[in-house]
């Protein structure tokens, strides 16, 4: 899993039927200091995240684990919401 911030939404007029009712979001991957890392990506939302929220996301085979794996075509999924930036930046 990696950390990202949701920076936008995606509207899809045509999509696979197994994705009906599911939300696509644009996420910006972040490093350990919450600085932008790489280019933004589109992720399937599994947790009800919204714009501006700090989230966990995963790619590859694990991206389909929150759904019926054989039926949901996703390669990037948001799997958790981080309550606060301080949970990441607090290094004790």
N, C-alpha and C positions, 0 to 999 in steps of 0.2 A: 504494500500500500504506500501511497505517496500523498503529500499534502498539496492542495490547490485552493484557489478562491474562485467562487462562481462570479463570472464577470458579465454574463448575458444569457439570453434565452435563444432558442432556435424554433422557428415555425416550419413545420414540414407539412406540405399539402398532400404529399403522397408518401406512404411508408408501408413497410411490411405489416400485415394484419396482426402479427403477434406483438407489435409495438403500440397498438391502439390503446389510448389512455395513458401512455407513458410519456414523460417529459424529457426533452433533450436540453442540456444546458451547456454553455461555453465556460470552460474552466481554464484558469491560468495556473500552471504548475509553479510551486514555490520551493525555495531552498529552506534550510533549517532556520534562517534568519527572516523568513517570510518575504524574501525578495523574489521577484519574477525570475523564472528559470525556463528557458525554451519558449516555444510558440504556444498560443492557446490551442485547446483541443475541444472537441465536442464529446460529451459524456452522457450516457443514459442515467437518469436519476432513479435510484431505488429507495430513497429515504425521505423525499419531500423537501429537498434543499431549495434555497432561493438565492437570488442575486445578492452578492456581498458576503455570503456566508463562507466560512473556512470549512473545508471538507476533506475527507479521505477518499481516494479513488484508487482503482486498480485496473490493470489491463490484462489482455490475454485470456486464457481459459478461465481464470478466476472472475473475470468481469461478468460472466453469465451465472455465477453461483447464486446470486439473490433471486434468480428467476428459474423457470423451468428451462434447464440448461440446453436441452436439445431443441427447444423451440424459440429461444430468444436470441436473435442475431446481434450481439454486442461485443465490442472489443475494448470498451472503456466505460466504466460504471462508477458512479458516486455511491459509496457504501456506508458513509458515516458523516455526521456533522460534528465539528469541534465547537464546543460551547463558547470558547474565548481564545483570542490570540495569546493570552497570558499562559494558557496550558502548554503552548508550544515554546514560548520564549523563556519560561521559568526554568532555568537550568540549575536551580538549587545551589 
